[in-house]
Amino acid sequence: MNLHPQPFSMIASGNKTIELRLFDEKRQLISIGDTLIFTNTKDANSTISCVVEKLHIFASFEELYQSLPLDKCGYLPEEIATASAKDMEVYYSLEKQKCYGVVGIEIRLK
């Protein structure tokens, strides 16, 4: 999976332990115990291997944001007060969210 530099760095440091994605066909194939490889979008040679610990499946990012700790989802402490499920609409349209649902993929560094 591709990641922008900031979330990539946060996963590499162990600060971000939940990756948020659409629960589309590709993500529906993920199981607990699987290894995921994250690639930095600014440097394709920079990768991180992680093990899937848990899958948090929700109908919408609105539900996910109410249930999961946002600091583990990649928000900095000063951003949590203004964090919004609408932030994810940059990546996934509401139509796609309604069609597939969403997932918080809880990971640990391998």
Sequence and secondary structure as in RCSB ss.txt:
>XXXX:A:sequence
MNLHPQPFSMIASGNKTIELRLFDEKRQLISIGDTLIFTNTKDANSTISCVVEKLHIFASFEELYQSLPLDKCGY
LPEEIATASAKDMEVYYSLEKQKCYGVVGIEIRLK
>XXXX:A:secstr
 EE HHHHHHHHTTS  EEEEE  HHHHT  TT EEEEEETTEEEEEEEEEEEEEEEES HHHHHHHS GGGGT 
 GGGGGG  GGGGGGTS HHHHHHH EEEEEEEE 
